Amino acid sequence: MMTPVNIKAADKMLTIKWDDERITNIKLANLRINCPCAICSVDRESHGSKYIPIYSDEQLTISNIEVIGNYAIGISWKDNHNTGIYDYNHLIKLSS
Ligand SMILES: [Zn+2]
């Protein structure tokens, strides 16, 4: 399992450097739209597959990132949404 050695959010992009030197770039909008928490999952389901949410700047600004165990990061957004836990495999999928 790869582990992040460096994570930064800048220019509307989350950049993760992994311990095998690989670098993953994920657009913050893509990260937010795929938030795996229960609230967002239910929201996506209720809107259907053609739903394109419009986000405010606050909803697309990361205020905190914390490493959870050895498998995931928890992301807090400036609009106080902080229930999204992204496991490393999910993050790699979102970058492609
Ligand atoms: Zn969420």
Backbone and ligand atoms as CSV (ligand in chain L), in Angstrom:
chain,resi,resn,atom,element,x,y,z
A,1,MET,N,N,0.846,-1.202,0.000
A,1,MET,CA,C,0.000,0.000,0.000
A,1,MET,C,C,0.875,1.244,0.000
A,2,MET,N,N,0.571,2.176,-0.897
A,2,MET,CA,C,1.334,3.412,-0.950
A,2,MET,C,C,0.890,4.347,0.179
A,3,THR,N,N,1.803,5.195,0.590
A,3,THR,CA,C,1.538,6.163,1.654
A,3,THR,C,C,1.910,7.552,1.138
A,4,PRO,N,N,1.074,8.551,1.442
A,4,PRO,CA,C,1.453,9.910,1.008
A,4,PRO,C,C,2.621,10.445,1.841
A,5,VAL,N,N,3.584,11.060,1.188
A,5,VAL,CA,C,4.662,11.714,1.931
A,5,VAL,C,C,4.463,13.223,1.947
A,6,ASN,N,N,3.654,13.706,0.994
A,6,ASN,CA,C,3.395,15.142,0.937
A,6,ASN,C,C,2.045,15.375,0.266
A,7,ILE,N,N,1.227,16.241,0.875
A,7,ILE,CA,C,-0.082,16.568,0.299
A,7,ILE,C,C,-0.202,18.078,0.281
A,8,LYS,N,N,-0.570,18.626,-0.860
A,8,LYS,CA,C,-0.824,20.065,-0.860
A,8,LYS,C,C,-2.013,20.400,-1.742
A,9,ALA,N,N,-2.699,21.469,-1.357
A,9,ALA,CA,C,-3.835,21.957,-2.124
A,9,ALA,C,C,-3.497,23.357,-2.602
A,10,ALA,N,N,-3.454,23.537,-3.924
A,10,ALA,CA,C,-3.162,24.847,-4.501
A,10,ALA,C,C,-3.698,24.872,-5.920
A,11,ASP,N,N,-4.069,26.065,-6.366
A,11,ASP,CA,C,-4.562,26.236,-7.740
A,11,ASP,C,C,-5.699,25.273,-8.077
A,12,LYS,N,N,-6.649,25.125,-7.138
A,12,LYS,CA,C,-7.835,24.277,-7.357
A,12,LYS,C,C,-7.495,22.823,-7.605
A,13,MET,N,N,-6.347,22.407,-7.073
A,13,MET,CA,C,-5.862,21.054,-7.309
A,13,MET,C,C,-5.265,20.484,-6.027
A,14,LEU,N,N,-5.540,19.202,-5.780
A,14,LEU,CA,C,-4.890,18.502,-4.672
A,14,LEU,C,C,-3.756,17.676,-5.272
A,15,THR,N,N,-2.568,17.885,-4.751
A,15,THR,CA,C,-1.407,17.159,-5.263
A,15,THR,C,C,-0.854,16.276,-4.157
A,16,ILE,N,N,-0.776,14.993,-4.444
A,16,ILE,CA,C,-0.268,14.038,-3.455
A,16,ILE,C,C,1.004,13.409,-4.001
A,17,LYS,N,N,2.053,13.478,-3.190
A,17,LYS,CA,C,3.272,12.758,-3.533
A,17,LYS,C,C,3.311,11.500,-2.682
A,18,TRP,N,N,3.479,10.356,-3.321
A,18,TRP,CA,C,3.457,9.068,-2.627
A,18,TRP,C,C,4.878,8.589,-2.351
A,19,ASP,N,N,4.959,7.605,-1.468
A,19,ASP,CA,C,6.289,7.129,-1.062
A,19,ASP,C,C,7.021,6.357,-2.169
A,20,ASP,N,N,6.337,6.081,-3.267
A,20,ASP,CA,C,7.051,5.465,-4.394
A,20,ASP,C,C,7.394,6.502,-5.473
A,21,GLU,N,N,7.307,7.805,-5.086
A,21,GLU,CA,C,7.657,8.924,-5.960
A,21,GLU,C,C,6.555,9.289,-6.944
A,22,ARG,N,N,5.498,8.500,-6.991
A,22,ARG,CA,C,4.399,8.830,-7.882
A,22,ARG,C,C,3.706,10.105,-7.403
A,23,ILE,N,N,3.232,10.913,-8.349
A,23,ILE,CA,C,2.503,12.133,-8.000
A,23,ILE,C,C,1.106,12.068,-8.594
A,24,THR,N,N,0.106,12.347,-7.745
A,24,THR,CA,C,-1.293,12.287,-8.139
A,24,THR,C,C,-1.891,13.685,-8.053
A,25,ASN,N,N,-2.511,14.130,-9.138
A,25,ASN,CA,C,-3.199,15.430,-9.143
A,25,ASN,C,C,-4.697,15.211,-9.282
A,26,ILE,N,N,-5.467,15.822,-8.381
A,26,ILE,CA,C,-6.927,15.697,-8.435
A,26,ILE,C,C,-7.530,17.093,-8.370
A,27,LYS,N,N,-8.399,17.406,-9.328
A,27,LYS,CA,C,-9.107,18.696,-9.272
A,27,LYS,C,C,-9.977,18.732,-8.017
A,28,LEU,N,N,-9.967,19.859,-7.300
A,28,LEU,CA,C,-10.759,19.952,-6.069
A,28,LEU,C,C,-12.251,19.776,-6.361
A,29,ALA,N,N,-12.710,20.257,-7.499
A,29,ALA,CA,C,-14.130,20.083,-7.846
A,29,ALA,C,C,-14.454,18.595,-8.010
A,30,ASN,N,N,-13.532,17.862,-8.582
A,30,ASN,CA,C,-13.724,16.421,-8.772
A,30,ASN,C,C,-13.700,15.696,-7.423
A,31,LEU,N,N,-12.835,16.179,-6.545
A,31,LEU,CA,C,-12.738,15.608,-5.196
A,31,LEU,C,C,-14.052,15.828,-4.440
A,32,ARG,N,N,-14.554,17.055,-4.529
A,32,ARG,CA,C,-15.775,17.401,-3.789
A,32,ARG,C,C,-16.992,16.655,-4.345
A,33,ILE,N,N,-17.095,16.588,-5.660
A,33,ILE,CA,C,-18.279,15.959,-6.263
A,33,ILE,C,C,-18.316,14.460,-5.952
A,34,ASN,N,N,-17.151,13.888,-5.664
A,34,ASN,CA,C,-17.081,12.460,-5.344
A,34,ASN,C,C,-16.922,12.205,-3.848
A,35,CYS,N,N,-17.278,13.178,-3.022
A,35,CYS,CA,C,-17.170,12.993,-1.574
A,35,CYS,C,C,-17.899,11.713,-1.164
A,36,PRO,N,N,-17.162,10.796,-0.504
A,36,PRO,CA,C,-17.754,9.488,-0.199
A,36,PRO,C,C,-18.634,9.459,1.050
A,37,CYS,N,N,-18.861,10.569,1.702
A,37,CYS,CA,C,-19.630,10.512,2.948
A,37,CYS,C,C,-21.104,10.195,2.667
A,38,ALA,N,N,-21.813,9.781,3.701
A,38,ALA,CA,C,-23.207,9.345,3.546
A,38,ALA,C,C,-24.108,10.481,3.052
A,39,ILE,N,N,-23.873,11.687,3.568
A,39,ILE,CA,C,-24.712,12.833,3.177
A,39,ILE,C,C,-24.607,13.072,1.668
A,40,CYS,N,N,-23.379,13.107,1.163
A,40,CYS,CA,C,-23.177,13.389,-0.262
A,40,CYS,C,C,-23.647,12.222,-1.128
A,41,SER,N,N,-23.476,10.993,-0.646
A,41,SER,CA,C,-23.939,9.831,-1.418
A,41,SER,C,C,-25.445,9.883,-1.617
A,42,VAL,N,N,-26.163,10.189,-0.539
A,42,VAL,CA,C,-27.621,10.280,-0.617
A,42,VAL,C,C,-28.019,11.421,-1.548
A,43,ASP,N,N,-27.305,12.539,-1.442
A,43,ASP,CA,C,-27.579,13.704,-2.283
A,43,ASP,C,C,-27.406,13.362,-3.767
A,44,ARG,N,N,-26.317,12.665,-4.084
A,44,ARG,CA,C,-26.066,12.278,-5.483
A,44,ARG,C,C,-27.161,11.353,-5.992
A,45,GLU,N,N,-27.531,10.382,-5.148
A,45,GLU,CA,C,-28.573,9.438,-5.567
A,45,GLU,C,C,-29.896,10.137,-5.829
A,46,SER,N,N,-30.228,11.103,-4.973
A,46,SER,CA,C,-31.528,11.757,-5.109
A,46,SER,C,C,-31.583,12.627,-6.365
A,47,HIS,N,N,-30.416,13.093,-6.834
A,47,HIS,CA,C,-30.407,13.952,-8.024
A,47,HIS,C,C,-30.245,13.182,-9.325
A,48,GLY,N,N,-29.793,11.945,-9.251
A,48,GLY,CA,C,-29.600,11.164,-10.468
A,48,GLY,C,C,-28.256,11.424,-11.133
A,49,SER,N,N,-27.959,10.658,-12.154
A,49,SER,CA,C,-26.612,10.650,-12.736
A,49,SER,C,C,-26.296,11.912,-13.544
A,50,LYS,N,N,-27.325,12.665,-13.929
A,50,LYS,CA,C,-27.044,13.854,-14.758
A,50,LYS,C,C,-26.844,15.113,-13.925
A,51,TYR,N,N,-26.877,14.964,-12.614
A,51,TYR,CA,C,-26.751,16.108,-11.709
A,51,TYR,C,C,-25.351,16.712,-11.752
A,52,ILE,N,N,-25.284,18.017,-11.987
A,52,ILE,CA,C,-24.009,18.735,-11.922
A,52,ILE,C,C,-24.145,19.822,-10.864
A,53,PRO,N,N,-23.586,19.618,-9.681
A,53,PRO,CA,C,-23.730,20.624,-8.626
A,53,PRO,C,C,-22.905,21.876,-8.938
A,54,ILE,N,N,-23.404,23.006,-8.480
A,54,ILE,CA,C,-22.665,24.266,-8.597
A,54,ILE,C,C,-22.080,24.556,-7.225
A,55,TYR,N,N,-20.773,24.671,-7.160
A,55,TYR,CA,C,-20.120,24.870,-5.872
A,55,TYR,C,C,-19.671,26.307,-5.682
A,56,SER,N,N,-19.732,26.747,-4.436
A,56,SER,CA,C,-19.178,28.055,-4.091
A,56,SER,C,C,-17.673,27.916,-3.875
A,57,ASP,N,N,-16.982,29.043,-3.807
A,57,ASP,CA,C,-15.538,29.011,-3.547
A,57,ASP,C,C,-15.236,28.308,-2.223
A,58,GLU,N,N,-16.087,28.567,-1.216
A,58,GLU,CA,C,-15.868,27.933,0.087
A,58,GLU,C,C,-15.983,26.421,0.016
A,59,GLN,N,N,-16.912,25.962,-0.800
A,59,GLN,CA,C,-17.113,24.512,-0.927
A,59,GLN,C,C,-15.966,23.843,-1.680
A,60,LEU,N,N,-15.166,24.656,-2.359
A,60,LEU,CA,C,-14.038,24.097,-3.110
A,60,LEU,C,C,-12.699,24.520,-2.527
A,61,THR,N,N,-12.732,24.968,-1.252
A,61,THR,CA,C,-11.480,25.327,-0.586
A,61,THR,C,C,-11.269,24.387,0.599
A,62,ILE,N,N,-10.130,23.739,0.633
A,62,ILE,CA,C,-9.824,22.808,1.718
A,62,ILE,C,C,-9.290,23.586,2.909
A,63,SER,N,N,-9.869,23.341,4.098
A,63,SER,CA,C,-9.378,24.029,5.291
A,63,SER,C,C,-8.470,23.128,6.121
A,64,ASN,N,N,-8.621,21.815,5.985
A,64,ASN,CA,C,-7.774,20.911,6.764
A,64,ASN,C,C,-7.752,19.511,6.136
A,65,ILE,N,N,-6.606,18.873,6.262
A,65,ILE,CA,C,-6.483,17.483,5.818
A,65,ILE,C,C,-5.872,16.698,6.957
A,66,GLU,N,N,-6.499,15.569,7.330
A,66,GLU,CA,C,-5.870,14.742,8.359
A,66,GLU,C,C,-5.746,13.305,7.881
A,67,VAL,N,N,-4.620,12.705,8.224
A,67,VAL,CA,C,-4.391,11.321,7.856
A,67,VAL,C,C,-5.163,10.436,8.826
A,68,ILE,N,N,-5.874,9.455,8.291
A,68,ILE,CA,C,-6.683,8.555,9.108
A,68,ILE,C,C,-6.122,7.144,8.971
A,69,GLY,N,N,-5.609,6.635,10.088
A,69,GLY,CA,C,-5.001,5.302,10.048
A,69,GLY,C,C,-3.902,5.258,9.001
A,70,ASN,N,N,-3.814,4.146,8.285
A,70,ASN,CA,C,-2.795,4.071,7.243
A,70,ASN,C,C,-3.430,3.826,5.886
A,71,TYR,N,N,-4.671,4.295,5.746
A,71,TYR,CA,C,-5.382,3.978,4.510
A,71,TYR,C,C,-6.134,5.149,3.899
A,72,ALA,N,N,-6.265,6.268,4.608
A,72,ALA,CA,C,-7.170,7.314,4.114
A,72,ALA,C,C,-6.772,8.695,4.622
A,73,ILE,N,N,-7.352,9.724,3.976
A,73,ILE,CA,C,-7.276,11.077,4.516
A,73,ILE,C,C,-8.705,11.606,4.690
A,74,GLY,N,N,-8.872,12.405,5.739
A,74,GLY,CA,C,-10.143,13.096,5.960
A,74,GLY,C,C,-9.973,14.531,5.506
A,75,ILE,N,N,-10.918,15.026,4.711
A,75,ILE,CA,C,-10.805,16.376,4.173
A,75,ILE,C,C,-11.894,17.255,4.762
A,76,SER,N,N,-11.471,18.414,5.307
A,76,SER,CA,C,-12.419,19.430,5.763
A,76,SER,C,C,-12.431,20.564,4.751
A,77,TRP,N,N,-13.638,20.991,4.397
A,77,TRP,CA,C,-13.792,22.096,3.451
A,77,TRP,C,C,-14.187,23.350,4.218
A,78,LYS,N,N,-13.965,24.485,3.577
A,78,LYS,CA,C,-14.210,25.769,4.243
A,78,LYS,C,C,-15.676,26.007,4.586
A,79,ASP,N,N,-16.602,25.316,3.938
A,79,ASP,CA,C,-18.018,25.453,4.294
A,79,ASP,C,C,-18.394,24.530,5.453
A,80,ASN,N,N,-17.364,23.997,6.151
A,80,ASN,CA,C,-17.525,23.139,7.336
A,80,ASN,C,C,-18.001,21.726,7.025
A,81,HIS,N,N,-17.923,21.324,5.760
A,81,HIS,CA,C,-18.229,19.929,5.435
A,81,HIS,C,C,-16.961,19.117,5.699
A,82,ASN,N,N,-17.042,18.185,6.658
A,82,ASN,CA,C,-15.805,17.505,7.074
A,82,ASN,C,C,-16.007,16.006,7.293
A,83,THR,N,N,-17.017,15.439,6.646
A,83,THR,CA,C,-17.307,14.025,6.883
A,83,THR,C,C,-16.736,13.114,5.795
A,84,GLY,N,N,-16.061,13.700,4.824
A,84,GLY,CA,C,-15.547,12.894,3.717
A,84,GLY,C,C,-14.212,12.247,4.043
A,85,ILE,N,N,-14.195,10.929,4.024
A,85,ILE,CA,C,-12.949,10.181,4.238
A,85,ILE,C,C,-12.607,9.458,2.948
A,86,TYR,N,N,-11.482,9.824,2.379
A,86,TYR,CA,C,-11.083,9.300,1.070
A,86,TYR,C,C,-9.976,8.274,1.273
A,87,ASP,N,N,-10.252,7.018,0.939
A,87,ASP,CA,C,-9.157,6.061,1.060
A,87,ASP,C,C,-8.206,6.216,-0.138
A,88,TYR,N,N,-6.995,5.722,0.028
A,88,TYR,CA,C,-5.954,6.002,-0.956
A,88,TYR,C,C,-6.302,5.471,-2.344
A,89,ASN,N,N,-6.939,4.309,-2.394
A,89,ASN,CA,C,-7.335,3.770,-3.705
A,89,ASN,C,C,-8.331,4.687,-4.412
A,90,HIS,N,N,-9.260,5.235,-3.637
A,90,HIS,CA,C,-10.245,6.162,-4.195
A,90,HIS,C,C,-9.546,7.390,-4.758
A,91,LEU,N,N,-8.568,7.924,-4.035
A,91,LEU,CA,C,-7.844,9.111,-4.490
A,91,LEU,C,C,-7.128,8.841,-5.804
A,92,ILE,N,N,-6.531,7.680,-5.913
A,92,ILE,CA,C,-5.814,7.358,-7.149
A,92,ILE,C,C,-6.797,7.232,-8.312
A,93,LYS,N,N,-7.960,6.648,-8.040
A,93,LYS,CA,C,-8.995,6.535,-9.086
A,93,LYS,C,C,-9.463,7.922,-9.557
A,94,LEU,N,N,-9.602,8.874,-8.613
A,94,LEU,CA,C,-10.106,10.202,-8.963
A,94,LEU,C,C,-9.108,10.992,-9.809
A,95,SER,N,N,-7.863,10.598,-9.785
A,95,SER,CA,C,-6.851,11.336,-10.535
A,95,SER,C,C,-6.840,10.947,-12.011
A,96,SER,N,N,-7.456,9.832,-12.337
A,96,SER,CA,C,-7.352,9.369,-13.727
A,96,SER,C,C,-8.504,9.904,-14.575
L,1,ZN,ZN,ZN,-19.650,14.623,1.771
